[in-house]
């Protein structure tokens, strides 16, 4: 009897634990940009779905100001060799030769949304909106004091903010057995007072100056 009682308690706690995890069990959005079919870093992948970003897509591996492309790595010849030699995206194994979004940041005076996605989430479930980002600029000046920074924001159907966090200044990447993305996230929960859909946004805070970090890579945008 003691054995069956312990088993029943264990199963009950297991079910409760899964219910509390809620949205973290299955993504409503997972954008890893796919995998490249070539090792040529100058060949761009396809654009992301229309409506996800207001930025212009280009197949130029060194995007012009205000545009983005999709690449599996950074060609060191881009922008007069001022970018780090990033040779891999952030997506873990078994992803091989994966793509990432490469953005040429121009929001120096007015903040703007660079990515958004709307989904019908469930009420009273814990969710997490996350993204991996890296500054692609090589360290080039000790005078840099205004780096790019982004806000991760979640809104309900009425525009009420359910959660928000800032990346803070995304300073120059430091080589440590390769270059590595940083993960940023915000947790949130819908209540009966909120309306659908939920919209997740990545907002450029318009803090950078051109010499510090106007090239960034974004990967693994996830809502789960």
Secondary structure, DSSP 8 states (H G I E B T S, - for coil): -HHHHHHHHHHHHHHHHHHHHGGGGS-SEEE---B-SSS-TTS------TTS-SSEE---SS--TTEEEEESS--TTGGGGTB----S-S--TT--SB-EEEEE---SSS-EEEEEEEE---TT-EEEEEEEEEE-B----TT------EEEEEE-TT--EEEEEE---------SSS---EEEEEEEE--TT--S-EEEEEEE-S---TTT--EEEEEEEEE-
